[in-house]
């Protein structure tokens, strides 16, 4: 039995999808799986951008 985990997603723009695809391509060409995974996360909106909130006093 597996637990279902939910990861916060954000709305990805076309630029995010494009830069993620290029990052993924770069990672697959250079043989760096971590760069490829970062591109995938950027394309899917699970890369953590926009997670930190600035608090105003």
N, CA, C, O and CB atoms as a CASP TS submission, in Angstrom:
PFRMAT TS
TARGET T0000
AUTHOR 0000-0000-0000
METHOD Language model
MODEL 1
PARENT N/A
ATOM      1  N   UNK     1       0.840  -1.181   0.000  1.00  0.00           N
ATOM      2  CA  UNK     1       0.000   0.000   0.000  1.00  0.00           C
ATOM      3  C   UNK     1       0.885   1.244   0.000  1.00  0.00           C
ATOM      4  O   UNK     1       1.800   1.352   0.816  1.00  0.00           O
ATOM      5  CB  UNK     1      -0.956  -0.002   1.218  1.00  0.00           C
ATOM      6  N   UNK     2       0.622   2.177  -0.902  1.00  0.00           N
ATOM      7  CA  UNK     2       1.425   3.385  -0.997  1.00  0.00           C
ATOM      8  C   UNK     2       0.606   4.577  -0.563  1.00  0.00           C
ATOM      9  O   UNK     2      -0.601   4.643  -0.800  1.00  0.00           O
ATOM     10  CB  UNK     2       1.954   3.584  -2.420  1.00  0.00           C
ATOM     11  N   UNK     3       1.275   5.517   0.073  1.00  0.00           N
ATOM     12  CA  UNK     3       0.613   6.749   0.495  1.00  0.00           C
ATOM     13  C   UNK     3       0.642   7.745  -0.656  1.00  0.00           C
ATOM     14  O   UNK     3       1.618   7.810  -1.403  1.00  0.00           O
ATOM     15  CB  UNK     3       1.291   7.348   1.762  1.00  0.00           C
ATOM     16  N   UNK     4      -0.416   8.509  -0.794  1.00  0.00           N
ATOM     17  CA  UNK     4      -0.473   9.521  -1.838  1.00  0.00           C
ATOM     18  C   UNK     4       0.067  10.833  -1.284  1.00  0.00           C
ATOM     19  O   UNK     4      -0.427  11.353  -0.283  1.00  0.00           O
ATOM     20  CB  UNK     4      -1.921   9.697  -2.368  1.00  0.00           C
ATOM     21  N   UNK     5       1.094  11.360  -1.956  1.00  0.00           N
ATOM     22  CA  UNK     5       1.699  12.615  -1.545  1.00  0.00           C
ATOM     23  C   UNK     5       1.294  13.694  -2.537  1.00  0.00           C
ATOM     24  O   UNK     5       1.191  13.451  -3.740  1.00  0.00           O
ATOM     25  CB  UNK     5       3.246  12.491  -1.450  1.00  0.00           C
ATOM     26  N   UNK     6       1.068  14.882  -2.010  1.00  0.00           N
ATOM     27  CA  UNK     6       0.696  16.014  -2.853  1.00  0.00           C
ATOM     28  C   UNK     6       1.796  17.050  -2.783  1.00  0.00           C
ATOM     29  O   UNK     6       2.156  17.510  -1.700  1.00  0.00           O
ATOM     30  CB  UNK     6      -0.665  16.622  -2.420  1.00  0.00           C
ATOM     31  N   UNK     7       2.334  17.420  -3.943  1.00  0.00           N
ATOM     32  CA  UNK     7       3.363  18.449  -4.000  1.00  0.00           C
ATOM     33  C   UNK     7       2.748  19.713  -4.571  1.00  0.00           C
ATOM     34  O   UNK     7       2.036  19.672  -5.574  1.00  0.00           O
ATOM     35  CB  UNK     7       4.579  17.987  -4.851  1.00  0.00           C
ATOM     36  N   UNK     8       3.028  20.837  -3.926  1.00  0.00           N
ATOM     37  CA  UNK     8       2.445  22.105  -4.352  1.00  0.00           C
ATOM     38  C   UNK     8       2.936  22.469  -5.743  1.00  0.00           C
ATOM     39  O   UNK     8       4.139  22.495  -6.005  1.00  0.00           O
ATOM     40  CB  UNK     8       2.786  23.223  -3.357  1.00  0.00           C
ATOM     41  N   UNK     9       1.998  22.746  -6.620  1.00  0.00           N
ATOM     42  CA  UNK     9       2.342  23.146  -7.977  1.00  0.00           C
ATOM     43  C   UNK     9       2.010  24.606  -8.162  1.00  0.00           C
ATOM     44  O   UNK     9       1.155  25.156  -7.466  1.00  0.00           O
ATOM     45  CB  UNK     9       1.604  22.284  -9.018  1.00  0.00           C
ATOM     46  N   UNK    10       2.682  25.225  -9.092  1.00  0.00           N
ATOM     47  CA  UNK    10       2.339  26.587  -9.467  1.00  0.00           C
ATOM     48  C   UNK    10       1.980  26.591 -10.942  1.00  0.00           C
ATOM     49  O   UNK    10       2.259  25.639 -11.671  1.00  0.00           O
ATOM     50  CB  UNK    10       3.509  27.576  -9.166  1.00  0.00           C
ATOM     51  N   UNK    11       1.365  27.667 -11.360  1.00  0.00           N
ATOM     52  CA  UNK    11       0.978  27.792 -12.764  1.00  0.00           C
ATOM     53  C   UNK    11       2.217  28.125 -13.571  1.00  0.00           C
ATOM     54  O   UNK    11       2.820  29.180 -13.374  1.00  0.00           O
ATOM     55  CB  UNK    11      -0.127  28.878 -12.959  1.00  0.00           C
ATOM     56  N   UNK    12       2.603  27.240 -14.478  1.00  0.00           N
ATOM     57  CA  UNK    12       3.811  27.462 -15.267  1.00  0.00           C
ATOM     58  C   UNK    12       3.479  28.284 -16.500  1.00  0.00           C
ATOM     59  O   UNK    12       2.459  28.071 -17.156  1.00  0.00           O
ATOM     60  CB  UNK    12       4.459  26.122 -15.670  1.00  0.00           C
ATOM     61  N   UNK    13       4.355  29.221 -16.800  1.00  0.00           N
ATOM     62  CA  UNK    13       4.188  30.018 -18.005  1.00  0.00           C
ATOM     63  C   UNK    13       4.826  29.284 -19.183  1.00  0.00           C
ATOM     64  O   UNK    13       5.475  28.253 -19.007  1.00  0.00           O
ATOM     65  CB  UNK    13       4.811  31.430 -17.828  1.00  0.00           C
ATOM     66  N   UNK    14       4.637  29.819 -20.361  1.00  0.00           N
ATOM     67  CA  UNK    14       5.245  29.196 -21.543  1.00  0.00           C
ATOM     68  C   UNK    14       6.768  29.298 -21.464  1.00  0.00           C
ATOM     69  O   UNK    14       7.483  28.404 -21.916  1.00  0.00           O
ATOM     70  CB  UNK    14       4.725  29.864 -22.847  1.00  0.00           C
ATOM     71  N   UNK    15       7.252  30.394 -20.885  1.00  0.00           N
ATOM     72  CA  UNK    15       8.698  30.554 -20.721  1.00  0.00           C
ATOM     73  C   UNK    15       9.279  29.515 -19.781  1.00  0.00           C
ATOM     74  O   UNK    15      10.388  29.027 -20.001  1.00  0.00           O
ATOM     75  CB  UNK    15       9.017  31.941 -20.206  1.00  0.00           C
ATOM     76  N   UNK    16       8.534  29.173 -18.729  1.00  0.00           N
ATOM     77  CA  UNK    16       8.973  28.118 -17.819  1.00  0.00           C
ATOM     78  C   UNK    16       9.067  26.781 -18.537  1.00  0.00           C
ATOM     79  O   UNK    16      10.026  26.031 -18.355  1.00  0.00           O
ATOM     80  CB  UNK    16       8.021  28.009 -16.628  1.00  0.00           C
ATOM     81  N   UNK    17       8.067  26.493 -19.351  1.00  0.00           N
ATOM     82  CA  UNK    17       8.058  25.230 -20.071  1.00  0.00           C
ATOM     83  C   UNK    17       9.200  25.164 -21.079  1.00  0.00           C
ATOM     84  O   UNK    17       9.828  24.119 -21.250  1.00  0.00           O
ATOM     85  CB  UNK    17       6.722  25.033 -20.776  1.00  0.00           C
ATOM     86  N   UNK    18       9.462  26.283 -21.742  1.00  0.00           N
ATOM     87  CA  UNK    18      10.526  26.328 -22.740  1.00  0.00           C
ATOM     88  C   UNK    18      11.901  26.210 -22.086  1.00  0.00           C
ATOM     89  O   UNK    18      12.738  25.430 -22.539  1.00  0.00           O
ATOM     90  CB  UNK    18      10.438  27.623 -23.551  1.00  0.00           C
ATOM     91  N   UNK    19      12.136  26.983 -21.023  1.00  0.00           N
ATOM     92  CA  UNK    19      13.436  26.917 -20.365  1.00  0.00           C
ATOM     93  C   UNK    19      13.643  25.570 -19.682  1.00  0.00           C
ATOM     94  O   UNK    19      14.770  25.080 -19.611  1.00  0.00           O
ATOM     95  CB  UNK    19      13.571  28.046 -19.347  1.00  0.00           C
ATOM     96  N   UNK    20      12.566  24.968 -19.181  1.00  0.00           N
ATOM     97  CA  UNK    20      12.672  23.641 -18.596  1.00  0.00           C
ATOM     98  C   UNK    20      13.015  22.591 -19.635  1.00  0.00           C
ATOM     99  O   UNK    20      13.790  21.673 -19.366  1.00  0.00           O
ATOM    100  CB  UNK    20      11.386  23.274 -17.902  1.00  0.00           C
ATOM    101  N   UNK    21      12.437  22.726 -20.827  1.00  0.00           N
ATOM    102  CA  UNK    21      12.736  21.775 -21.897  1.00  0.00           C
ATOM    103  C   UNK    21      14.190  21.907 -22.341  1.00  0.00           C
ATOM    104  O   UNK    21      14.853  20.905 -22.607  1.00  0.00           O
ATOM    105  CB  UNK    21      11.791  21.992 -23.093  1.00  0.00           C
ATOM    106  N   UNK    22      14.684  23.139 -22.422  1.00  0.00           N
ATOM    107  CA  UNK    22      16.083  23.340 -22.805  1.00  0.00           C
ATOM    108  C   UNK    22      17.028  22.836 -21.723  1.00  0.00           C
ATOM    109  O   UNK    22      18.081  22.275 -22.027  1.00  0.00           O
ATOM    110  CB  UNK    22      16.352  24.818 -23.086  1.00  0.00           C
ATOM    111  N   UNK    23      16.659  23.034 -20.471  1.00  0.00           N
ATOM    112  CA  UNK    23      17.477  22.536 -19.367  1.00  0.00           C
ATOM    113  C   UNK    23      17.494  21.016 -19.362  1.00  0.00           C
ATOM    114  O   UNK    23      18.522  20.395 -19.088  1.00  0.00           O
ATOM    115  CB  UNK    23      16.956  23.066 -18.023  1.00  0.00           C
ATOM    116  N   UNK    24      16.365  20.435 -19.661  1.00  0.00           N
ATOM    117  CA  UNK    24      16.265  18.979 -19.731  1.00  0.00           C
ATOM    118  C   UNK    24      17.113  18.421 -20.873  1.00  0.00           C
ATOM    119  O   UNK    24      17.778  17.395 -20.730  1.00  0.00           O
ATOM    120  CB  UNK    24      14.803  18.555 -19.906  1.00  0.00           C
ATOM    121  N   UNK    25      17.074  19.119 -22.006  1.00  0.00           N
ATOM    122  CA  UNK    25      17.884  18.709 -23.156  1.00  0.00           C
ATOM    123  C   UNK    25      19.371  18.818 -22.839  1.00  0.00           C
ATOM    124  O   UNK    25      20.161  17.941 -23.186  1.00  0.00           O
ATOM    125  CB  UNK    25      17.544  19.564 -24.386  1.00  0.00           C
ATOM    126  N   UNK    26      19.734  19.912 -22.175  1.00  0.00           N
ATOM    127  CA  UNK    26      21.132  20.103 -21.783  1.00  0.00           C
ATOM    128  C   UNK    26      21.593  18.991 -20.840  1.00  0.00           C
ATOM    129  O   UNK    26      22.707  18.482 -20.969  1.00  0.00           O
ATOM    130  CB  UNK    26      21.317  21.476 -21.112  1.00  0.00           C
ATOM    131  N   UNK    27      20.729  18.617 -19.891  1.00  0.00           N
ATOM    132  CA  UNK    27      21.077  17.559 -18.956  1.00  0.00           C
ATOM    133  C   UNK    27      21.214  16.206 -19.615  1.00  0.00           C
ATOM    134  O   UNK    27      22.057  15.400 -19.220  1.00  0.00           O
ATOM    135  CB  UNK    27      20.056  17.481 -17.878  1.00  0.00           C
ATOM    136  N   UNK    28      20.380  15.948 -20.629  1.00  0.00           N
ATOM    137  CA  UNK    28      20.470  14.648 -21.284  1.00  0.00           C
ATOM    138  C   UNK    28      21.668  14.580 -22.222  1.00  0.00           C
ATOM    139  O   UNK    28      22.257  13.513 -22.399  1.00  0.00           O
ATOM    140  CB  UNK    28      19.188  14.355 -22.052  1.00  0.00           C
ATOM    141  N   UNK    29      22.032  15.706 -22.823  1.00  0.00           N
ATOM    142  CA  UNK    29      23.198  15.716 -23.723  1.00  0.00           C
ATOM    143  C   UNK    29      24.491  15.582 -22.930  1.00  0.00           C
ATOM    144  O   UNK    29      25.382  14.820 -23.306  1.00  0.00           O
ATOM    145  CB  UNK    29      23.227  17.009 -24.564  1.00  0.00           C
ATOM    146  N   UNK    30      24.590  16.325 -21.834  1.00  0.00           N
ATOM    147  CA  UNK    30      25.826  16.306 -21.043  1.00  0.00           C
ATOM    148  C   UNK    30      25.887  15.128 -20.083  1.00  0.00           C
ATOM    149  O   UNK    30      26.914  14.914 -19.439  1.00  0.00           O
ATOM    150  CB  UNK    30      25.961  17.595 -20.265  1.00  0.00           C
ATOM    151  N   UNK    31      24.813  14.365 -19.977  1.00  0.00           N
ATOM    152  CA  UNK    31      24.814  13.194 -19.112  1.00  0.00           C
ATOM    153  C   UNK    31      24.743  13.525 -17.642  1.00  0.00           C
ATOM    154  O   UNK    31      25.349  12.843 -16.815  1.00  0.00           O
ATOM    155  CB  UNK    31      26.022  12.387 -19.367  1.00  0.00           C
ATOM    156  N   UNK    32      23.999  14.577 -17.310  1.00  0.00           N
ATOM    157  CA  UNK    32      23.848  14.982 -15.909  1.00  0.00           C
ATOM    158  C   UNK    32      22.383  14.825 -15.520  1.00  0.00           C
ATOM    159  O   UNK    32      21.555  15.674 -15.852  1.00  0.00           O
ATOM    160  CB  UNK    32      24.333  16.459 -15.684  1.00  0.00           C
ATOM    161  N   UNK    33      22.061  13.744 -14.817  1.00  0.00           N
ATOM    162  CA  UNK    33      20.661  13.475 -14.477  1.00  0.00           C
ATOM    163  C   UNK    33      20.025  14.533 -13.595  1.00  0.00           C
ATOM    164  O   UNK    33      18.816  14.755 -13.675  1.00  0.00           O
ATOM    165  CB  UNK    33      20.558  12.158 -13.798  1.00  0.00           C
ATOM    166  N   UNK    34      20.817  15.194 -12.749  1.00  0.00           N
ATOM    167  CA  UNK    34      20.251  16.202 -11.855  1.00  0.00           C
ATOM    168  C   UNK    34      19.768  17.420 -12.626  1.00  0.00           C
ATOM    169  O   UNK    34      18.745  18.011 -12.280  1.00  0.00           O
ATOM    170  CB  UNK    34      21.278  16.622 -10.810  1.00  0.00           C
ATOM    171  N   UNK    35      20.493  17.797 -13.666  1.00  0.00           N
ATOM    172  CA  UNK    35      20.086  18.934 -14.494  1.00  0.00           C
ATOM    173  C   UNK    35      18.833  18.578 -15.286  1.00  0.00           C
ATOM    174  O   UNK    35      17.941  19.407 -15.464  1.00  0.00           O
ATOM    175  CB  UNK    35      21.230  19.355 -15.451  1.00  0.00           C
ATOM    176  N   UNK    36      18.780  17.345 -15.754  1.00  0.00           N
ATOM    177  CA  UNK    36      17.606  16.869 -16.482  1.00  0.00           C
ATOM    178  C   UNK    36      16.376  16.877 -15.577  1.00  0.00           C
ATOM    179  O   UNK    36      15.290  17.271 -16.002  1.00  0.00           O
ATOM    180  CB  UNK    36      17.853  15.452 -17.039  1.00  0.00           C
ATOM    181  N   UNK    37      16.548  16.442 -14.332  1.00  0.00           N
ATOM    182  CA  UNK    37      15.437  16.427 -13.379  1.00  0.00           C
ATOM    183  C   UNK    37      14.993  17.838 -13.026  1.00  0.00           C
ATOM    184  O   UNK    37      13.802  18.082 -12.832  1.00  0.00           O
ATOM    185  CB  UNK    37      15.834  15.674 -12.110  1.00  0.00           C
ATOM    186  N   UNK    38      15.946  18.778 -12.941  1.00  0.00           N
ATOM    187  CA  UNK    38      15.594  20.164 -12.644  1.00  0.00           C
ATOM    188  C   UNK    38      14.765  20.761 -13.770  1.00  0.00           C
ATOM    189  O   UNK    38      13.846  21.542 -13.522  1.00  0.00           O
ATOM    190  CB  UNK    38      16.856  21.002 -12.414  1.00  0.00           C
ATOM    191  N   UNK    39      15.084  20.396 -15.002  1.00  0.00           N
ATOM    192  CA  UNK    39      14.294  20.859 -16.142  1.00  0.00           C
ATOM    193  C   UNK    39      12.884  20.317 -16.104  1.00  0.00           C
ATOM    194  O   UNK    39      11.927  21.024 -16.419  1.00  0.00           O
ATOM    195  CB  UNK    39      14.958  20.461 -17.438  1.00  0.00           C
ATOM    196  N   UNK    40      12.757  19.058 -15.719  1.00  0.00           N
ATOM    197  CA  UNK    40      11.430  18.442 -15.612  1.00  0.00           C
ATOM    198  C   UNK    40      10.616  19.122 -14.528  1.00  0.00           C
ATOM    199  O   UNK    40       9.431  19.397 -14.711  1.00  0.00           O
ATOM    200  CB  UNK    40      11.547  16.937 -15.320  1.00  0.00           C
ATOM    201  N   UNK    41      11.260  19.393 -13.389  1.00  0.00           N
ATOM    202  CA  UNK    41      10.546  20.067 -12.297  1.00  0.00           C
ATOM    203  C   UNK    41      10.120  21.464 -12.699  1.00  0.00           C
ATOM    204  O   UNK    41       9.044  21.919 -12.309  1.00  0.00           O
ATOM    205  CB  UNK    41      11.417  20.133 -11.045  1.00  0.00           C
ATOM    206  N   UNK    42      10.944  22.153 -13.472  1.00  0.00           N
ATOM    207  CA  UNK    42      10.573  23.496 -13.908  1.00  0.00           C
ATOM    208  C   UNK    42       9.399  23.444 -14.881  1.00  0.00           C
ATOM    209  O   UNK    42       8.521  24.306 -14.846  1.00  0.00           O
ATOM    210  CB  UNK    42      11.772  24.199 -14.561  1.00  0.00           C
ATOM    211  N   UNK    43       9.384  22.433 -15.750  1.00  0.00           N
ATOM    212  CA  UNK    43       8.283  22.302 -16.700  1.00  0.00           C
ATOM    213  C   UNK    43       6.966  21.987 -15.993  1.00  0.00           C
ATOM    214  O   UNK    43       5.903  22.441 -16.416  1.00  0.00           O
ATOM    215  CB  UNK    43       8.598  21.215 -17.723  1.00  0.00           C
ATOM    216  N   UNK    44       7.044  21.211 -14.919  1.00  0.00           N
ATOM    217  CA  UNK    44       5.826  20.782 -14.233  1.00  0.00           C
ATOM    218  C   UNK    44       5.374  21.745 -13.140  1.00  0.00           C
ATOM    219  O   UNK    44       4.276  21.595 -12.604  1.00  0.00           O
ATOM    220  CB  UNK    44       6.036  19.424 -13.637  1.00  0.00           C
ATOM    221  N   UNK    45       6.211  22.741 -12.800  1.00  0.00           N
ATOM    222  CA  UNK    45       5.826  23.714 -11.784  1.00  0.00           C
ATOM    223  C   UNK    45       6.059  23.241 -10.372  1.00  0.00           C
ATOM    224  O   UNK    45       5.465  23.779  -9.438  1.00  0.00           O
ATOM    225  CB  UNK    45       4.400  24.068 -11.945  1.00  0.00           C
ATOM    226  N   UNK    46       6.910  22.246 -10.191  1.00  0.00           N
ATOM    227  CA  UNK    46       7.175  21.730  -8.851  1.00  0.00           C
ATOM    228  C   UNK    46       8.614  22.022  -8.430  1.00  0.00           C
ATOM    229  O   UNK    46       9.184  21.293  -7.619  1.00  0.00           O
ATOM    230  CB  UNK    46       6.903  20.222  -8.796  1.00  0.00           C
ATOM    231  N   UNK    47       9.200  23.082  -8.977  1.00  0.00           N
ATOM    232  CA  UNK    47      10.596  23.389  -8.687  1.00  0.00           C
ATOM    233  C   UNK    47      10.767  24.259  -7.452  1.00  0.00           C
ATOM    234  O   UNK    47      11.895  24.516  -7.032  1.00  0.00           O
ATOM    235  CB  UNK    47      11.222  24.068  -9.867  1.00  0.00           C
ATOM    236  N   UNK    48       9.671  24.715  -6.867  1.00  0.00           N
ATOM    237  CA  UNK    48       9.756  25.488  -5.633  1.00  0.00           C
ATOM    238  C   UNK    48       9.897  26.976  -5.832  1.00  0.00           C
ATOM    239  O   UNK    48      10.096  27.704  -4.859  1.00  0.00           O
ATOM    240  CB  UNK    48      10.887  25.012  -4.834  1.00  0.00           C
ATOM    241  N   UNK    49       9.800  27.455  -7.056  1.00  0.00           N
ATOM    242  CA  UNK    49       9.860  28.902  -7.268  1.00  0.00           C
ATOM    243  C   UNK    49       8.595  29.539  -6.722  1.00  0.00           C
ATOM    244  O   UNK    49       7.496  29.020  -6.916  1.00  0.00           O
ATOM    245  CB  UNK    49      10.039  29.243  -8.773  1.00  0.00           C
ATOM    246  N   UNK    50       8.750  30.654  -6.044  1.00  0.00           N
ATOM    247  CA  UNK    50       7.607  31.336  -5.474  1.00  0.00           C
ATOM    248  C   UNK    50       7.137  30.748  -4.161  1.00  0.00           C
ATOM    249  O   UNK    50       6.038  31.054  -3.699  1.00  0.00           O
ATOM    250  CB  UNK    50       6.494  31.323  -6.439  1.00  0.00           C
ATOM    251  N   UNK    51       7.972  29.894  -3.546  1.00  0.00           N
ATOM    252  CA  UNK    51       7.565  29.256  -2.301  1.00  0.00           C
ATOM    253  C   UNK    51       7.795  30.155  -1.095  1.00  0.00           C
ATOM    254  O   UNK    51       7.060  30.079  -0.111  1.00  0.00           O
ATOM    255  CB  UNK    51       8.309  27.953  -2.117  1.00  0.00           C
ATOM    256  N   UNK    52       8.808  31.001  -1.169  1.00  0.00           N
ATOM    257  CA  UNK    52       9.126  31.893  -0.041  1.00  0.00           C
ATOM    258  C   UNK    52       8.292  33.153  -0.143  1.00  0.00           C
ATOM    259  O   UNK    52       8.228  33.787  -1.196  1.00  0.00           O
ATOM    260  CB  UNK    52      10.639  32.247  -0.011  1.00  0.00           C
ATOM    261  N   UNK    53       7.660  33.506   0.951  1.00  0.00           N
ATOM    262  CA  UNK    53       6.852  34.723   1.000  1.00  0.00           C
ATOM    263  C   UNK    53       7.600  35.786   1.785  1.00  0.00           C
ATOM    264  O   UNK    53       8.220  35.494   2.807  1.00  0.00           O
ATOM    265  CB  UNK    53       5.461  34.448   1.634  1.00  0.00           C
ATOM    266  N   UNK    54       7.540  36.995   1.310  1.00  0.00           N
ATOM    267  CA  UNK    54       8.141  38.117   2.020  1.00  0.00           C
ATOM    268  C   UNK    54       7.086  38.734   2.924  1.00  0.00           C
ATOM    269  O   UNK    54       5.982  39.050   2.481  1.00  0.00           O
ATOM    270  CB  UNK    54       8.718  39.173   1.029  1.00  0.00           C
ATOM    271  N   UNK    55       7.433  38.901   4.185  1.00  0.00           N
ATOM    272  CA  UNK    55       6.502  39.498   5.135  1.00  0.00           C
ATOM    273  C   UNK    55       6.826  40.968   5.331  1.00  0.00           C
ATOM    274  O   UNK    55       7.966  41.336   5.615  1.00  0.00           O
ATOM    275  CB  UNK    55       6.543  38.756   6.478  1.00  0.00           C
ATOM    276  N   UNK    56       5.831  41.781   5.179  1.00  0.00           N
ATOM    277  CA  UNK    56       5.999  43.212   5.415  1.00  0.00           C
ATOM    278  C   UNK    56       5.508  43.530   6.822  1.00  0.00           C
ATOM    279  O   UNK    56       4.481  43.022   7.272  1.00  0.00           O
ATOM    280  CB  UNK    56       5.231  44.057   4.348  1.00  0.00           C
ATOM    281  N   UNK    57       6.250  44.363   7.487  1.00  0.00           N
ATOM    282  CA  UNK    57       5.885  44.722   8.859  1.00  0.00           C
ATOM    283  C   UNK    57       5.020  45.946   8.902  1.00  0.00           C
ATOM    284  O   UNK    57       4.623  46.383   9.982  1.00  0.00           O
ATOM    285  CB  UNK    57       7.114  44.945   9.694  1.00  0.00           C
TER
END
